[in-house]
Structures are given as structure tokens and as C-alpha cells.
């Protein structure tokens, strides 16, 4: 797997470059690389390697072109998976990335807000296996959003 990553990184660095002024990836002909949006909302490139075909998220390509290595996991800081500018990306652990899963959540039927639960005479949220209680559901949701974004900067 590590060898395939090295081959992929080398391939990407030889054929593409990151245009920081425009926030886009370009190919050797200086054309903007568009890719296709997958079912999860991420832009994916179909890359043909000597060892076979690879599907790579565009945000991973940006990371490789900027830092020279394949990231473990990438977080889109503003929550928009189509915004692949390097300043909107940061490498995170899987557990840190799980804290951001508000967008795909469905609203809780009892509160109307994702991640906020009715609890006795108030509301609660769960972040990193810890429970936080609130009297107001909107305060709980706001806190959940803030805690979900509290990561160390790269």
C-alpha cells in the first residue's frame, strides 16, 4: 500500500500543479482539472497509473501537490467539500474528522437540530464520548459546532 502511495504521489507531482492564486489544480497543458463529484459531494479524479486505475479525491491531490505526501484524512475547514483551496484544508485524525459530521446528520426529531438531543429538562450533545448539558437547544447546537471545529492548526 505504501509503495502504491509513493507511485501515486510521484504520478500526481509529475502531471499536475496547484495554482494557489486561483485555488485550482492544473494539468501540464495548464488546463483546470475538474474531475467529477461523487455521491458524498467530493470531487474525484480518475488517474491512470502503470499499476492500474486509481480514484483520488481532488483535496488529496491539492495536499500532495502542496506538501509532497498523501494525507491520512483531510478536513474541509468551512465544511464545503467542493472548496479545495489549500487554506481550507487541514490534515486531521479520523477521530477529529468524525467531530465534523454535522452536514450528513439528519435533524433529531425531538429538537429539529442535528446532534442535539432532548434530555430531561434540557438538551445535551456528545463530543468525544463526553456529554454536555444545556438549557437551550440552540446554545447546545452552537457549542457542538464550535467543539467540532477546535483542532490544532497545521
N, C-alpha and C positions, 0 to 999 in steps of 0.2 A: 504493500500500500504506500509506504514511504517513497519507494522508487517511482511509483506512478505519479505521486505528487511532485517529485523533482522533475519528471518529464513534462508534466502539465505546466509547471511554473516556467520552465525553460521555453516551452512552446508559446505560452502567452507573452512572455517578455520579448520574444523574437518577432512576433507578428502584430502586437498591439502596443499602443502607448496611451497614457492618461493625459488628457488635455485639462489641466486644472483650471484654466481661465474659463472654460465653458462647462466644466464638470461632466465631461463625457469621455468615453473610450473611443479611440480611432484606430483604424487598421493601417497597414503600410501604404495604402493609397490615399490616406488622410480622410477617409470617409467615416462618418459617425457609425459606430456599431450599435444596432438597435436590439437584436435578439427578439425573443418572444416572451410574453407574460404567461407564466404558468398558473395553475389553479389556486396557488397560495398567494398570488399577487406579486411574485418576484420575476424580474427579467432574467431569462436563461439564454445562454449561448450554447449552440451545438458545435463542439470543437472536434475536429478530426485529427487524431494522433496516429503515430505509426502503430501503436499497440491497439488501436480501436477508437471508438467514438466516446466522447465524454460530454456530459451536460454540466455546465458550470454557471452558477449564479453570477450576474454582472457585478454585484457588490464584491464578490470574491475576486473577480478579475481586477477591479479597481484596487483592492487591497494588495494583490500580488504585484501589480504594476508600481504601486507606491512604495511598498515595503520589501518586496522580493521574496515573500514566503506566503504559503497558503494558511489562512487563518483557521482557528478552531471553530469559532462561531462569531458572527458579526451581528451587531445591533444597529438598527437604523435609529439614531437618536430622536428624530422627530416622529418616528412611528410610521413613516411613509416608505413602503418597500420599493417604490419607484424612484425615490430620491437617492441616487447612488454617488453623490458628491463625497469626496473623501472626508470633508469636515462633518458630514452627517453619519459617518461610520465609526464604530469602535469595536475592538475585539473584546468579547466577554466570555465567561464560562457558561456552560449550559444552565447552571442554576441561576446565574444572573439574568440570562436571557429569558428564563421562564417568568421572571418578575414582570416582564413587559407584555404578557399575553392578554392584555385588555381588549385589543381590537377584535380578535376572533371570538371572545366570550359573548355569550348571549346574555341579555339583561336578566337578572334574577327576578322571577315573577312577583315575589313579595315586596321588592324595593324598587324595581324598574331600573336598577343600575347594575352593571356587571361587576362582580367581585364583592358586592356589599350585601350582607345577609342580615335579616331581622333576628334580633337576639334579645329575648325577654322584653325589657322596657326601652331598648335601644337598638343599636346596629353594631356589626363587627365586620372586620376584614381579616384576612390571613395573609401574612407576608413572611416567607422563610420559616414556616412552621410556628409562627408566633401569632397570637390573637391580639387584636387591638379593638377596644370598645369605644363607641361614640354615641352621643345622644341624637346627633343629626346625620341622616344618611348622606347628605351632600358633603359634609365635612369628612365622613368616612371615605367617600369616593375620592375626594381631593387628596387626602392623605395617601390613599392607595396609589394614585397617580404619581405623587412625589416620591414615595418609597420605591416604587418600581423604576424610577429613573436615577436613583442615587448609586452611581457606580464610580469607581476610580477612573480618572481620565487617563487616556493613553499618552 
